[in-house]
């Protein structure tokens, strides 16, 4: 059982990660701008926090075994979030990543494909920048877990594949549910296999 700080605990991915952590017996400080939106779960304490306020966020994070960040890249700032984790003294930092920086078979990034939807580019671009900044944060034991292209509500099956930097695709395309993504992330938390690395999960 670990003490985990989860930033963005009320979002789509964050809520599923929170439940997975609770179900596995971890104690979680669940942080969000609107803590009243955070589900009441065993071992979880809802706390109000602002991902844009580095010093106050750092105070919220202190004393935990690990920090998980599940906030959208387009509405947050990489330097602020990474800086808060660094200032808190917590070494282990897991980030809900994006698929845009993954590679396709040609070796190019997903975001650079001609059919990549324009409306997703701001989020995907900032996600790629976030990964680049993490790669320079040598003192953190970070992990960036990229989902598949379609990241959506679904079932918790426990059946999925892991990859490294290439987008995972099958006959139905490239997708992963929030629920199965949460399993992969908490598995990595409990038994680290990708410290200072990005990896991906998909069906």
Secondary structure, DSSP 8 states (H G I E B T S, - for coil): --EEEEETTTSHHHHHHHHHHHHTT-EEEEEESSGGGS---TTEEEEE--TT-HHHHHHHHTT-SEEEE---GGGS-HHHHHHHHHHHT--EEEEE--STTSB-TTS-BGGGSTTS-GGGHHHHHHHHHHHHHHTT-TTSEEEEEE--SEEE--------EEESSB---BTTBSEEEHHHHHHHHHHHHHS-S-TTEEEEEE-
